[in-house]
Amino acid sequence: VDLVYAVGHQHVGGDAAHGIRLIRDATDEVLCTSLPKYGSGTAAGDERGYVTGIKPCIFAEPIRMRSDEVVRIESFYNTTYEHFGVMSLWILQVA
């Protein structure tokens, strides 16, 4: 399969400096890093302290992978205070 698009998903507390990484398990190659963007205001879509977006990876040259290849997620969260509903996932598009 060819990986053509990948975007991570994190909830509040996702580390804006490190985000979430998609890694090819066999080689430890980082295929994509998505960084959450936090709002800074009060308007809808820019709420202070909430994740308002996350940067995707769009591959101009698709990444060729076997359909049974293992990929790994590394997701970074700020642990200086308690969070509820912490989770991470990837949305991948393949051709």
Helices and strands as residue ranges (DSSP letters): E 2-10, E 20-24, E 29-34, E 36-38, E 51-54, E 57-64, E 71-75, E 88-94
